Amino acid sequence: QHEDRPGFQYDHEAFLGKEEARSFDQLSPEESRERLGKIVDRIDDDKDGYITTEELKTWIKRVQKRYIYENVAKVWKDYDLNKDDKIAWEEYKKATYGYYL
């Protein structure tokens, strides 16, 4: 579901992903336009030169899924304190509530 918020940052993050959106903030308008053109070519699955609503939805879902997986991987590293690729309850409590306990 789309939320209309003031500014374009929300749309950039939904369309590009959080990290990619940050990198676009550093580009000149010309560089931004060129890179967006390449992304649009990737979104156009049937290569007809147009982006359909379904193609755009599929792209945004893909970007959001990638962001979720990257975030889980980062959080996993933070919680797996003994680096055994498992998160024990004690590790979870310590990582989440450690400074409260």
N, C-alpha and C positions, 0 to 999 in steps of 0.2 A: 504494500500500500504506500502511496506517495504522500509525503507530508510537505505541504507548501510552507517553507520557512523563509524568512528574509535572507537574501543573499544566495549565492550559487554554490557554496561549499558543500551543502547537503547533496545536491545533485551531482557534483563532481565526485564525491565519495561513493555514491550509489552507482554511478556509471563507470568509474575507473578503479574503485577500491581506495582505501584510505592512504596507503603508501604511494600509489601512483598519482593520486590527486595532489599530494604534497609536492611530488616532483614537478607536476604541471604548474604549480604556483611559481616556480623559479624560472619558467621559460618565457621567452619573448612571445608576443602575439603570433609572429610568423612561425616560430618553432612549434608553438602549441597547435596551430592550425594544421601544420604538416603531420604532427604525431597523431592528432585526432583523425585526420584523413586515413592514416594507416589503420587505426583502430576501427573506423567505420567499415573499411574493406573486410576486416575480420568478422564483424558483426553480420554482414550481408551474406548469410549462409548460402543462398541460392545464386549469388553473384549476378543479380539482375540490375544492380546499380541503385537499388532502393532498400531502405530499412523498413521492415514491417513492424507492427506492434509486437508480434510474436517473436521476431528476431531480437528486438530490443529487450523484451522480457527475459528471453533465454540468456542473453548476454549479461544482464544485471544479476540474474540468479547465479550464473557462473562466477561472476566477480565476487558476489557476496559469499558464496560457498568457499572460494579460495581464501577470503579474508578470515572466515570462521576457522578453517583448517590451520591457517598460519597462527591464529590467535591461540588455538588449543595447543599447538606444538610449543609455543612460547610459555604458556601457563604450565604445561606439563613439566618443562624443564625447571620451572621455579618451584613446583610442588614435589618433584621427585628428588628429595634432598640427598639421598644416598646413591642416586644415579643407577638404580637397578632396573629401570624401565617399568617400575610398579610404584603406585602411590598407596602407601599404607595409611590407615586412619591416623596414626600418630604424626606422620609427615604432613597430612592434610591439615590437621589441627594446628601444628606448629607453623606451617606456611601461612595459614589463614588467620589464626588467632594468637600467634606466638607472642606478640608484644602485649597482649591483654592478659595472658596466663602467668 
